[in-house]
Amino acid sequence: MSGLDVGVHERVGLGTAVGIGFQNILCLAGLFLFPGLLGSTFELSPSDTAYLYGITFMTSGLVVILQAVLLLRLPIVQGPFAGVFAAVLVTGQQRGGLGTAFGSLFVACAIWCVLALPFRRFSVVGRMSRYLRLPVVAGVILIVMSAQLATIVLPGWIGRPGTPGFPGTNVLVAVVAALVVVVCMRAPSTILRRGAVLWGVALGALLYTLLASTSWSHVLDAQLFSTPRFFPFGFGVDAVAVVIFFIVLFPAIAETVATYEIVAEWSGEPLPPQRVAQGVFGEVLGSTIGALFGGMATLAYPDNVALLRVTRVGSRYVTLTTGIILLVLGGFGFFDAALVAIPPPVLSGATAVLFGLLFASGIEVLARVRWDQGHLLAAGVPFIVSIGALFTPPDVQAHLPSLVRLLIGQPLVTGTVLSLVAVLVFRLHRTHQPTPATGA
């Protein structure tokens, strides 16, 4: 039974598709944060930083279109993965610069492309999905991911000293944005409910403009068009960096499969292993394309799953529209600059609601587990170990190898691996039985 008002293969009006499409884009926080942070960390020129924004938009849009029409055919939106972003920062600083980071990411993604080839009778990722889709594994992934995302919510509300709006105005507009999203989600009006995130961001940005010193003049100075370039920061490959990216992509793929499971259940769509493999192949293909042109790896974005639950519109034609908008905006510098100019506290306030829904989805998935000693261990130990590692003191981390430091900062890696090991050791995959989908 579908938990959606509009099914996966149903069409909607152009206005609805465009409106939800822009909401999907606003949920992709990494689009607005990661390119700018990379630019400031590596002291890139304004034009190079603008290029990072444009290519991230374009690669995301291209893969979203492919997934909606040809490959997965589910309403899954692509966006930059935080784990890969962190790995680019670490490897870029310690293993030879951005050229080596993106070159190594390209190789790691290409390896995953081979593993994800969707053969009709056999697929490595298809076989892996048998374990990744278990409720205890999928639930742990969602809970750990939500806990990690929570670490950026309140800091994003407050901002940094010396920036406009710190701290009072930032907190105020973040709270207003979050409240507007919640109120609109509960509204009886379809327009308000489906536009909840859009209305929250719009009102929050307007309030911020009135209360804090804000300048939008730089939008007029933006480059008109952005043209993709092969390895714009140079090319290099480092064996250790390749291993790091390969490991970091594993929980991303696990997260992707868990996302497929949730969306398939909400929409009542079948999800055989071959369809999973097709979707994952599209995801890692997008990551490969992004690295080839110097952009962020593009994988299934969890925030948009929460938005899907808010709007209850599961049409893949809405996803197709989202991809087209991303592709166009990626090459149109003026609009990119306008989106980037949205105050970070506003985005943090609106996305906090989506992170909360994502956490609740993890609880919902874990509720299907038939709890026994093995399942308790498979859920509890990975969560405690992976989240606890985040609190390792910086002076201790400074004496650890770069690979260990990266894994400490990526609880999805530890949580996913430990959960899968427990499943195999206690043979939990043999006791799992599918449960019916639950509607929101």
C-alpha positions as CSV (number, residue, x, y, z in Angstrom):
1,M,0.0,0.0,0.0
2,S,1.4,3.4,-1.0
3,G,1.8,6.1,1.6
4,L,1.9,8.8,-1.1
5,D,-0.9,11.0,-2.5
6,V,0.8,11.0,-6.0
7,G,2.4,7.8,-7.2
8,V,5.8,7.3,-8.7
9,H,4.6,7.0,-12.3
10,E,1.9,9.6,-12.1
11,R,2.3,13.1,-13.6
12,V,1.6,16.4,-11.9
13,G,1.1,19.9,-13.1
14,L,4.0,22.0,-14.2
15,G,3.6,24.5,-11.3
16,T,3.6,21.7,-8.7
17,A,6.7,20.0,-10.4
18,V,8.6,23.3,-10.5
19,G,7.7,24.3,-6.9
20,I,8.6,21.0,-5.4
21,G,11.7,20.9,-7.6
22,F,13.0,24.1,-6.1
23,Q,12.2,22.7,-2.6
24,N,14.3,19.7,-3.4
25,I,17.2,22.0,-4.4
26,L,16.9,24.0,-1.2
27,C,17.1,20.7,0.8
28,L,20.5,20.0,-0.8
29,A,22.5,21.8,1.8
30,G,25.7,20.5,0.5
31,L,25.2,22.3,-2.8
32,F,25.4,25.6,-0.9
33,L,28.0,24.7,1.6
34,F,30.6,22.3,0.3
35,P,31.9,24.2,-2.8
36,G,32.3,27.4,-0.8
37,L,34.1,25.7,2.0
38,L,36.5,24.0,-0.4
39,G,37.2,27.3,-2.0
40,S,38.0,29.0,1.3
41,T,40.1,26.1,2.6
42,F,42.3,25.8,-0.5
43,E,42.2,29.6,-1.1
44,L,40.8,29.3,-4.6
45,S,40.0,32.3,-6.7
46,P,36.3,33.5,-6.8
47,S,36.0,32.2,-10.4
48,D,37.3,28.7,-9.3
49,T,34.9,28.7,-6.4
50,A,32.0,29.7,-8.7
51,Y,33.1,26.9,-11.0
52,L,32.8,24.4,-8.1
53,Y,29.3,25.5,-7.5
54,G,28.3,25.3,-11.1
55,I,29.8,21.8,-11.7
56,T,28.2,20.5,-8.6
57,F,24.8,21.7,-9.7
58,M,25.3,20.3,-13.2
59,T,26.5,16.8,-12.3
60,S,23.7,16.5,-9.7
61,G,21.1,17.5,-12.3
62,L,22.5,15.1,-14.9
63,V,22.3,12.1,-12.7
64,V,18.9,13.0,-11.3
65,I,17.6,13.0,-14.8
66,L,19.2,9.7,-15.6
67,Q,17.8,8.1,-12.4
68,A,14.3,9.5,-13.0
69,V,14.0,8.4,-16.6
70,L,16.3,5.5,-17.4
71,L,17.8,3.8,-14.3
72,L,16.2,3.6,-10.9
73,R,12.9,5.2,-11.8
74,L,12.1,6.3,-8.3
75,P,11.9,9.8,-6.8
76,I,15.5,9.9,-5.6
77,V,17.4,13.2,-5.6
78,Q,21.2,13.4,-6.0
79,G,23.4,15.7,-3.9
80,P,26.9,16.0,-2.5
81,F,27.8,13.5,0.2
82,A,29.3,14.9,3.4
83,G,31.6,12.0,3.9
84,V,33.2,12.5,0.4
85,F,33.5,16.2,1.1
86,A,35.4,15.5,4.3
87,A,37.6,13.0,2.5
88,V,38.4,15.6,-0.2
89,L,39.4,18.1,2.5
90,V,41.7,15.6,4.2
91,T,43.3,14.0,1.2
92,G,43.6,17.4,-0.6
93,Q,45.5,18.8,2.4
94,Q,47.6,15.8,3.2
95,R,48.0,13.8,-0.1
96,G,48.9,16.3,-2.8
97,G,46.2,19.0,-3.3
98,L,42.8,19.1,-5.0
99,G,44.1,17.5,-8.2
100,T,45.2,14.4,-6.4
101,A,42.0,14.4,-4.3
102,F,39.7,14.5,-7.3
103,G,41.9,12.1,-9.3
104,S,41.8,9.5,-6.5
105,L,38.1,10.0,-6.0
106,F,37.6,9.4,-9.8
107,V,39.5,6.0,-9.5
108,A,37.6,4.9,-6.4
109,C,34.3,5.8,-8.0
110,A,35.3,3.9,-11.2
111,I,36.0,0.8,-9.1
112,W,32.5,1.1,-7.6
113,C,31.0,1.5,-11.0
114,V,32.4,-1.9,-12.0
115,L,31.1,-3.5,-8.8
116,A,27.7,-2.0,-9.4
117,L,27.2,-3.1,-13.0
118,P,23.6,-4.2,-13.2
119,F,23.9,-7.6,-14.9
120,R,20.6,-9.4,-15.2
121,R,21.7,-12.6,-13.4
122,F,24.4,-11.3,-11.1
123,S,25.4,-8.0,-9.5
124,V,27.8,-7.5,-6.6
125,V,25.8,-4.6,-5.3
126,G,22.6,-6.5,-5.8
127,R,23.9,-9.3,-3.6
128,M,25.1,-6.7,-1.0
129,S,21.7,-5.2,-0.9
130,R,20.4,-8.4,0.7
131,Y,22.2,-7.3,3.8
132,L,22.0,-3.5,3.5
133,R,18.2,-3.6,3.3
134,L,17.7,-5.5,6.6
135,P,15.7,-3.2,9.0
136,V,18.4,-3.4,11.7
137,V,21.1,-2.3,9.3
138,A,19.0,0.3,7.5
139,G,17.7,1.7,10.8
140,V,21.1,2.0,12.3
141,I,22.3,3.8,9.2
142,L,19.5,6.4,9.4
143,I,19.9,6.9,13.1
144,V,23.7,7.3,12.9
145,M,23.4,9.6,9.9
146,S,20.8,11.8,11.7
147,A,22.9,12.0,14.8
148,Q,25.9,13.2,12.7
149,L,23.8,15.7,10.8
150,A,22.5,17.1,14.2
151,T,26.0,18.3,14.9
152,I,25.7,21.0,12.2
153,V,22.1,22.2,13.0
154,L,22.5,24.4,16.1
155,P,26.0,25.7,15.0
156,G,24.4,26.7,11.7
157,W,21.6,28.5,13.6
158,I,24.1,30.6,15.6
159,G,26.7,31.4,13.0
160,R,30.2,32.6,13.7
161,P,31.5,35.7,15.6
162,G,32.1,38.7,13.4
163,T,29.5,37.8,10.8
164,P,26.3,39.8,10.2
165,G,23.5,38.7,12.4
166,F,25.6,36.9,15.1
167,P,24.1,35.6,17.3
168,G,20.6,37.0,18.0
169,T,19.4,37.6,14.4
170,N,20.8,34.3,13.2
171,V,19.0,32.3,15.8
172,L,15.8,34.3,15.3
173,V,15.6,33.7,11.6
174,A,16.5,30.1,12.0
175,V,13.7,29.6,14.5
176,V,11.2,31.5,12.3
177,A,12.2,29.3,9.3
178,A,11.8,26.1,11.2
179,L,8.5,27.2,12.7
180,V,7.1,28.2,9.3
181,V,8.1,24.8,7.9
182,V,6.4,23.0,10.8
183,V,3.2,25.1,10.6
184,C,2.9,24.7,6.9
185,M,3.5,20.9,7.1
186,R,0.5,20.7,9.4
187,A,-1.7,23.0,7.4
188,P,-4.8,21.6,5.7
189,S,-4.0,23.5,2.5
190,T,-2.2,21.4,-0.1
191,I,-0.3,24.5,-1.4
192,L,1.1,25.3,2.1
193,R,1.9,21.7,2.9
194,R,3.8,21.0,-0.4
195,G,5.6,24.3,-0.2
196,A,6.5,24.1,3.5
197,V,10.3,24.3,3.0
198,L,10.0,26.9,0.3
199,W,7.8,29.2,2.4
200,G,10.1,28.7,5.4
201,V,13.2,29.6,3.5
202,A,11.6,32.6,1.8
203,L,10.2,34.2,4.9
204,G,13.4,33.5,6.9
205,A,15.5,35.1,4.1
206,L,13.2,38.1,4.0
207,L,13.4,38.6,7.8
208,Y,17.2,38.3,7.7
209,T,17.4,40.9,4.9
210,L,15.4,43.3,7.1
211,L,17.3,42.8,10.3
212,A,20.9,42.2,9.2
213,S,23.3,44.0,6.9
214,T,22.9,42.0,3.6
215,S,24.3,42.7,0.2
216,W,23.0,41.0,-2.9
217,S,25.0,43.1,-5.3
218,H,27.6,40.4,-6.0
219,V,24.8,38.5,-7.8
220,L,25.2,41.0,-10.7
221,D,28.9,40.4,-10.8
222,A,28.5,36.6,-11.3
223,Q,29.8,34.8,-14.4
224,L,27.0,34.3,-16.9
225,F,27.8,30.8,-18.0
226,S,29.9,28.0,-16.6
227,T,31.6,25.4,-18.9
228,P,32.7,22.0,-17.5
229,R,36.5,21.3,-17.7
230,F,38.3,18.0,-17.4
231,F,40.2,17.9,-14.1
232,P,40.4,21.7,-13.7
233,F,42.7,21.4,-10.6
234,G,45.1,19.0,-12.2
235,F,45.3,15.2,-12.0
236,G,47.0,12.8,-9.7
237,V,46.4,9.5,-8.0
238,D,47.4,8.4,-4.6
239,A,46.9,4.8,-3.4
240,V,46.1,5.7,0.2
241,A,43.6,8.4,-1.0
242,V,41.9,5.8,-3.3
243,V,41.5,3.5,-0.3
244,I,40.1,6.3,1.8
245,F,37.5,7.3,-0.9
246,F,36.6,3.6,-1.5
247,I,35.9,3.1,2.2
248,V,34.0,6.4,2.5
249,L,31.8,5.5,-0.4
250,F,30.7,2.2,1.2
251,P,28.4,3.7,3.8
252,A,27.2,6.2,1.2
253,I,26.1,3.2,-0.9
254,A,24.6,1.6,2.2
255,E,22.7,4.8,2.9
256,T,21.6,4.8,-0.7
257,V,20.1,1.3,-0.5
258,A,18.4,2.2,2.8
259,T,16.9,5.2,1.1
260,Y,15.7,3.1,-1.8
261,E,14.0,0.8,0.7
262,I,12.1,3.6,2.4
263,V,11.0,5.2,-0.8
264,A,9.9,1.9,-2.3
265,E,7.9,1.0,0.7
266,W,6.2,4.4,0.9
267,S,5.3,4.3,-2.8
268,G,4.4,0.6,-3.0
269,E,7.1,0.0,-5.7
270,P,8.9,-3.4,-6.1
271,L,12.6,-3.2,-5.4
272,P,14.3,-6.4,-6.7
273,P,18.1,-6.6,-6.5
274,Q,18.6,-5.7,-10.1
275,R,16.7,-2.5,-9.7
276,V,18.9,-1.7,-6.6
277,A,22.0,-2.4,-8.7
278,Q,20.7,-0.1,-11.5
279,G,20.1,2.7,-9.0
280,V,23.5,2.3,-7.3
281,F,25.2,2.2,-10.7
282,G,23.6,5.5,-11.5
283,E,24.8,6.9,-8.1
284,V,28.4,5.9,-8.5
285,L,28.4,6.9,-12.2
286,G,27.4,10.4,-11.1
287,S,30.2,10.4,-8.5
288,T,32.6,9.4,-11.3
289,I,31.4,12.2,-13.6
290,G,31.6,14.7,-10.8
291,A,35.2,13.8,-10.0
292,L,36.1,13.9,-13.7
293,F,35.1,17.6,-13.9
294,G,36.2,18.6,-10.4
295,G,32.9,18.4,-8.7
296,M,31.5,16.7,-5.6
297,A,30.5,13.1,-5.6
298,T,26.8,12.8,-6.2
299,L,24.8,10.2,-4.2
300,A,21.3,9.8,-2.9
301,Y,20.5,12.7,-0.6
302,P,18.6,11.8,2.6
303,D,17.0,15.2,3.2
304,N,14.9,14.9,0.2
305,V,13.4,11.7,1.5
306,A,12.0,13.7,4.4
307,L,10.7,16.3,1.9
308,L,9.0,13.4,0.0
309,R,7.2,12.5,3.2
310,V,6.1,16.1,3.8
311,T,4.7,16.7,0.3
312,R,3.5,13.1,-0.3
313,V,4.2,13.6,-4.0
314,G,6.2,10.7,-5.2
315,S,6.1,11.4,-9.0
316,R,9.4,10.7,-10.7
317,Y,8.5,13.5,-13.1
318,V,8.9,15.9,-10.2
319,T,12.4,14.4,-9.8
320,L,13.0,14.8,-13.5
321,T,12.0,18.5,-13.2
322,T,14.4,18.9,-10.3
323,G,17.2,17.5,-12.4
324,I,16.5,19.8,-15.3
325,I,16.4,22.8,-13.0
326,L,19.7,21.8,-11.4
327,L,21.3,21.3,-14.8
328,V,20.2,24.7,-16.1
329,L,21.1,26.6,-12.9
330,G,24.5,24.9,-12.9
331,G,25.4,26.7,-16.1
332,F,23.7,30.0,-15.2
333,G,25.9,31.9,-12.8
334,F,23.5,34.7,-11.8
335,F,20.9,32.2,-10.4
336,D,23.7,30.2,-8.7
337,A,24.9,33.3,-6.9
338,A,21.4,34.1,-5.8
339,L,20.9,30.7,-4.3
340,V,24.2,30.8,-2.6
341,A,23.4,34.1,-1.1
342,I,20.5,32.6,1.0
343,P,21.7,33.2,4.6
344,P,23.1,29.9,6.2
345,P,21.0,30.3,9.4
346,V,17.8,30.2,7.3
347,L,18.8,27.0,5.6
348,S,19.9,25.5,8.9
349,G,16.6,26.3,10.5
350,A,14.6,24.8,7.6
351,T,16.7,21.6,7.3
352,A,16.6,21.0,11.1
353,V,13.0,19.9,10.6
354,L,13.9,17.5,7.8
355,F,16.8,16.1,9.9
356,G,14.2,15.4,12.6
357,L,12.0,13.6,10.2
358,L,14.9,11.5,9.0
359,F,15.7,10.5,12.6
360,A,12.1,9.5,13.1
361,S,12.2,7.4,9.9
362,G,15.1,5.5,11.4
363,I,13.1,4.7,14.5
364,E,10.2,3.6,12.2
365,V,12.5,1.2,10.4
366,L,13.9,-0.2,13.6
367,A,10.3,-0.8,14.9
368,R,10.0,-3.6,12.3
369,V,12.9,-5.5,13.8
370,R,12.0,-8.7,15.8
371,W,14.2,-7.9,18.7
372,D,16.4,-10.5,20.3
373,Q,19.9,-10.5,21.8
374,G,21.6,-10.5,18.4
375,H,19.5,-7.6,17.0
376,L,20.1,-5.6,20.2
377,L,23.8,-6.0,19.8
378,A,23.7,-5.3,16.0
379,A,21.9,-2.0,16.6
380,G,23.2,-0.7,19.9
381,V,27.0,-1.4,19.7
382,P,27.5,0.2,16.2
383,F,25.6,3.3,17.3
384,I,27.6,3.8,20.5
385,V,31.0,3.1,19.0
386,S,30.4,5.2,15.9
387,I,28.9,8.3,17.6
388,G,31.3,8.0,20.6
389,A,34.2,8.2,18.2
390,L,33.2,11.7,17.3
391,F,34.1,12.9,20.8
392,T,37.7,11.8,20.5
393,P,39.8,14.8,21.8
394,P,41.6,16.7,19.0
395,D,45.0,16.3,20.7
396,V,44.5,12.5,20.6
397,Q,43.4,12.6,16.9
398,A,46.6,14.6,16.1
399,H,48.7,11.5,16.9
400,L,46.6,9.1,14.8
401,P,47.2,8.2,11.1
402,S,45.2,10.2,8.6
403,L,43.0,7.2,7.7
404,V,42.0,6.6,11.3
405,R,41.3,10.3,11.8
406,L,39.0,10.3,8.8
407,L,37.1,7.2,10.0
408,I,36.7,8.8,13.5
409,G,35.0,11.7,11.8
410,Q,32.8,9.5,9.7
411,P,30.5,7.5,12.0
412,L,28.6,6.1,9.0
413,V,31.7,4.0,8.1
414,T,32.1,2.5,11.6
415,G,28.4,2.1,12.2
416,T,27.7,0.4,8.9
417,V,30.6,-2.0,9.0
418,L,29.9,-3.0,12.7
419,S,26.2,-3.5,11.9
420,L,27.0,-5.7,8.9
421,V,29.5,-7.7,10.8
422,A,27.0,-8.4,13.6
423,V,24.4,-9.4,11.0
424,L,26.8,-12.0,9.5
425,V,28.1,-13.3,12.9
426,F,24.7,-13.7,14.4
427,R,23.1,-14.8,11.0
428,L,20.4,-12.2,11.4
429,H,19.8,-12.1,7.6
430,R,18.3,-15.6,7.9
431,T,15.6,-14.5,10.4
432,H,14.5,-11.4,8.5
433,Q,11.1,-11.4,6.9
434,P,9.7,-8.5,4.9
435,T,7.2,-6.3,6.6
436,P,4.4,-4.3,4.8
437,A,5.0,-0.7,4.0
438,T,3.8,2.0,6.4
439,G,2.2,5.2,5.2
440,A,2.9,8.6,6.7
